[in-house]
Amino acid sequence: MQDIVDNVQAIQRYIAGMELASFEEDARTNDAVERCLERISEAAAKLGNIAPTLMPDQPWQQIRGLGNRLRHEYDAIRADRLWDIVRIDLPVLASACESALRHLREQQPE
């Protein structure tokens, strides 16, 4: 879950101050964002069944599937859809992961 949070934070740094038009024109930022999204997808897959147990409100199948789309359908990826994901979906995912991490830490014996 920490990998997901870390990659969301990296994406937020990369797109800070950008609008959709500048994001669409910035190939380096697009590439960096796509790579972080691939890592988020892989981290979600590695979480296995614990993810929906701890965070049932997240679309885990779609999160995991995004990595496959980025790797195999890279020529059909739309920058505006990535923009929506990073601006709308990722903050919610990061918040859910942070809450789950706090919950797990509270459950650990001292």
DASULMO-V60234 format. One record per backbone hydrogen bond with DSSP energy under -0.5 kcal/mol. NH is the residue of the N-H (numbers start at 1). CO is the residue of the C=O. If there is no record, write none. Layout:
nh=NH co=CO
nh=NH co=CO
This chain:
nh=5 co=1
nh=6 co=2
nh=7 co=3
nh=8 co=4
nh=9 co=5
nh=10 co=6
nh=11 co=7
nh=12 co=8
nh=13 co=9
nh=14 co=10
nh=15 co=11
nh=16 co=12
nh=16 co=13
nh=18 co=15
nh=23 co=19
nh=24 co=20
nh=25 co=21
nh=26 co=22
nh=26 co=23
nh=27 co=25
nh=30 co=26
nh=31 co=27
nh=32 co=28
nh=33 co=29
nh=34 co=30
nh=35 co=31
nh=36 co=32
nh=37 co=33
nh=38 co=34
nh=39 co=35
nh=40 co=36
nh=41 co=37
nh=42 co=38
nh=43 co=39
nh=44 co=40
nh=45 co=41
nh=46 co=42
nh=47 co=43
nh=48 co=44
nh=48 co=45
nh=50 co=47
nh=51 co=48
nh=52 co=48
nh=53 co=49
nh=54 co=50
nh=55 co=51
nh=58 co=55
nh=60 co=58
nh=63 co=59
nh=64 co=60
nh=65 co=61
nh=66 co=62
nh=67 co=63
nh=67 co=64
nh=68 co=64
nh=69 co=65
nh=70 co=66
nh=71 co=67
nh=72 co=68
nh=73 co=69
nh=76 co=73
nh=77 co=74
nh=82 co=78
nh=83 co=79
nh=84 co=80
nh=85 co=81
nh=86 co=82
nh=87 co=83
nh=88 co=84
nh=89 co=84
nh=89 co=85
nh=90 co=85
nh=92 co=88
nh=93 co=89
nh=94 co=90
nh=95 co=91
nh=96 co=92
nh=97 co=93
nh=98 co=94
nh=99 co=95
nh=100 co=96
nh=101 co=97
nh=102 co=98
nh=103 co=99
nh=104 co=100
nh=105 co=101
nh=106 co=102
nh=107 co=103
nh=108 co=104
nh=108 co=105
